[in-house]
Structure formats: C-alpha cells, structure tokens
Amino acid sequence: MPLEDFGKLIFLTNFFAYVQKFSYRYGAPIRGIGGPMQACASAAGITMVNFGIGSPNAATIMDLLSAVHPDAVLFLGKCGGLKKSVDLGHFVLPIAAIRGEDTGLDYFPLEIPVRPSFRLHALVAEEIVKKDQDYRTGVVYTTSSSRTTW
C-alpha cells in the first residue's frame, strides 16, 4: 500500500480477522493479502494494519510509522497478565511499558520511558466505559524469544 494511502489514525493489530471486520465495516479493500502484512484504509482517514508477531515485524511497522507520521496509533491485540484481577476478555490499557526485548532499543534507549498518550488513553477509557465494559490498567512488559532461556 503506498504511504500516501495511509490515514493519520492507525490501528495496529496482529489478528487478520480484525482487518477483515474493519474492511467489512468501512467497505474498504484489504491490501497485501497473502503477504506478511495486510492493511485496510477507510475513507475517514483510519487505517488498520495487521503487522504480525515478532521483533522483525515490530521493527518493520516502526519504520512504516516513522514514514507515515500518524497523528495517533492504537494497538488492538492480546497480552498476558499476572494480576488476579485480570480475566480473559478484559481490556488492558497500559500506563507504561518496560522493554525487555532488543528491537525497541534501536529506536530509544532504556532511559527513555515508554508511555502512552494521556489524551488517547483517556479517550479510549471513556469509550470503554460508555459501552458498559470494564478495563484494567498497569505496566506491561515486552519480551522476545531471543532473550528467553528454557
């Protein structure tokens, strides 16, 4: 998909089914089917990208975002949790991230904290509450299999 076709608001995911639902809802074609990343851009200036899983894909999507210069990016995906208050299906809105993988260090040193946009975080929380849903907040930790020892 050419860079100029990307909207200024971007949803990232690692589920192709989310891109399919987005495509259906906005009547927009999915580009890149059969390739490593699929994307769909609505006429409203919103783009959803399925960037897959793994550090190389994370690096590729960061390069893409650096070229597109979006106004806002929101990741819709999955995560694990260690708190007993987090159940399957809960929305998790991270307040910060600890980077335990190597890829992120190519973009920012560990001394620079990873924090979400306060305004975007508040807006998403408000929308979740409007839908009579619950969410959890906390610090998330990213890791890569290259640092895992078995």
C-alpha positions as CSV (number, residue, x, y, z in Angstrom):
1,M,0.0,0.0,0.0
2,P,1.5,3.4,-0.9
3,L,2.4,5.6,2.0
4,E,0.0,8.3,0.8
5,D,-2.9,5.9,1.2
6,F,-2.3,5.5,5.0
7,G,-4.6,7.6,7.2
8,K,-3.5,9.8,10.1
9,L,-5.2,7.5,12.6
10,I,-3.8,4.0,12.7
11,F,-4.9,0.8,14.4
12,L,-2.3,-1.9,14.7
13,T,-3.2,-5.5,15.3
14,N,-1.8,-9.0,14.9
15,F,-5.1,-10.5,14.0
16,F,-6.2,-10.8,10.4
17,A,-9.8,-11.2,11.5
18,Y,-9.7,-7.6,12.9
19,V,-8.7,-6.3,9.5
20,Q,-11.5,-8.3,7.8
21,K,-14.1,-6.8,10.2
22,F,-12.6,-3.3,9.7
23,S,-12.8,-3.8,5.9
24,Y,-16.4,-5.0,6.1
25,R,-17.5,-2.1,8.4
26,Y,-15.9,0.6,6.2
27,G,-16.4,-1.1,2.8
28,A,-12.7,-0.7,2.0
29,P,-10.4,-3.3,0.3
30,I,-7.7,-5.2,2.2
31,R,-4.3,-4.8,0.6
32,G,-1.5,-7.3,1.0
33,I,-3.5,-10.5,1.4
34,G,-1.1,-13.4,1.1
35,G,1.8,-11.1,2.2
36,P,3.4,-10.6,5.6
37,M,1.3,-7.6,6.5
38,Q,-2.3,-6.7,5.5
39,A,-3.7,-3.2,5.6
40,C,-7.1,-1.6,5.0
41,A,-7.7,2.2,4.8
42,S,-11.1,3.8,5.2
43,A,-12.3,7.0,3.5
44,A,-12.4,8.5,7.0
45,G,-8.6,8.5,7.3
46,I,-8.3,5.5,9.5
47,T,-6.0,2.6,8.6
48,M,-5.7,-0.8,10.2
49,V,-2.5,-2.8,9.8
50,N,-2.0,-6.5,10.7
51,F,1.7,-6.5,11.4
52,G,2.0,-10.0,12.7
53,I,4.2,-11.1,15.6
54,G,7.9,-10.8,16.4
55,S,10.7,-8.4,16.7
56,P,11.4,-8.1,12.9
57,N,7.8,-7.3,12.2
58,A,7.8,-4.8,15.1
59,A,10.9,-3.1,13.6
60,T,9.2,-3.0,10.2
61,I,6.0,-1.4,11.5
62,M,8.0,1.2,13.4
63,D,9.8,2.1,10.2
64,L,6.5,2.4,8.4
65,L,5.1,4.6,11.2
66,S,8.2,6.8,11.0
67,A,7.5,7.3,7.3
68,V,3.7,7.9,7.6
69,H,3.8,10.3,10.6
70,P,0.4,9.4,12.0
71,D,-1.5,11.6,14.5
72,A,-2.4,8.7,16.7
73,V,-1.7,4.9,16.8
74,L,-3.6,2.4,18.9
75,F,-2.7,-1.3,19.2
76,L,-5.5,-3.8,19.4
77,G,-4.1,-7.1,20.3
78,K,-3.6,-9.5,23.1
79,C,-1.5,-9.7,26.2
80,G,-1.0,-11.9,29.2
81,G,-1.4,-10.8,32.7
82,L,-0.1,-11.7,36.1
83,K,-2.7,-9.9,38.2
84,K,-5.5,-12.0,39.6
85,S,-7.9,-9.1,38.7
86,V,-7.3,-9.6,35.0
87,D,-9.6,-12.0,33.4
88,L,-9.9,-13.3,29.8
89,G,-11.6,-10.7,27.7
90,H,-10.7,-7.7,29.9
91,F,-9.4,-4.6,28.1
92,V,-6.0,-3.7,29.3
93,L,-4.9,0.0,28.9
94,P,-1.2,0.1,29.7
95,I,0.1,3.2,31.6
96,A,3.7,2.4,30.7
97,A,5.9,-0.4,29.1
98,I,9.1,-2.0,30.2
99,R,11.0,-3.0,27.1
100,G,12.6,-6.4,27.7
101,E,13.3,-7.1,24.0
102,D,16.1,-5.9,21.9
103,T,14.3,-4.3,18.9
104,G,13.0,-1.3,20.8
105,L,16.5,-0.3,21.8
106,D,17.2,0.5,18.2
107,Y,14.7,3.3,18.4
108,F,15.0,4.6,22.0
109,P,17.4,3.8,24.8
110,L,16.1,2.3,28.0
111,E,16.4,5.6,29.8
112,I,13.5,7.0,27.7
113,P,10.3,5.7,29.3
114,V,7.6,4.3,27.1
115,R,4.3,5.9,27.9
116,P,1.0,6.2,26.0
117,S,-0.5,9.4,25.0
118,F,-2.5,10.6,28.0
119,R,-5.3,12.1,25.8
120,L,-5.6,8.9,23.8
121,H,-5.5,6.7,26.9
122,A,-8.3,8.8,28.5
123,L,-10.4,8.8,25.3
124,V,-10.2,5.0,25.0
125,A,-11.0,4.5,28.7
126,E,-14.0,6.8,28.3
127,E,-15.3,4.9,25.2
128,I,-14.9,1.6,27.0
129,V,-16.9,2.8,30.0
130,K,-19.6,4.2,27.6
131,K,-20.0,0.7,26.2
132,D,-20.6,-0.5,29.8
133,Q,-17.3,-2.5,29.7
134,D,-14.6,-2.8,32.3
135,Y,-10.8,-2.3,31.8
136,R,-7.6,-2.7,33.7
137,T,-4.5,-0.5,33.8
138,G,-0.9,-1.3,34.6
139,V,2.6,-1.5,33.4
140,V,3.2,-4.0,30.6
141,Y,6.4,-5.9,29.8
142,T,7.6,-6.8,26.3
143,T,9.9,-9.6,25.6
144,S,11.3,-11.6,22.8
145,S,12.1,-15.3,22.4
146,S,15.7,-14.5,21.8
147,R,16.0,-13.5,25.5
148,T,14.1,-16.5,26.8
149,T,16.1,-19.4,28.3
150,W,14.5,-22.7,28.7
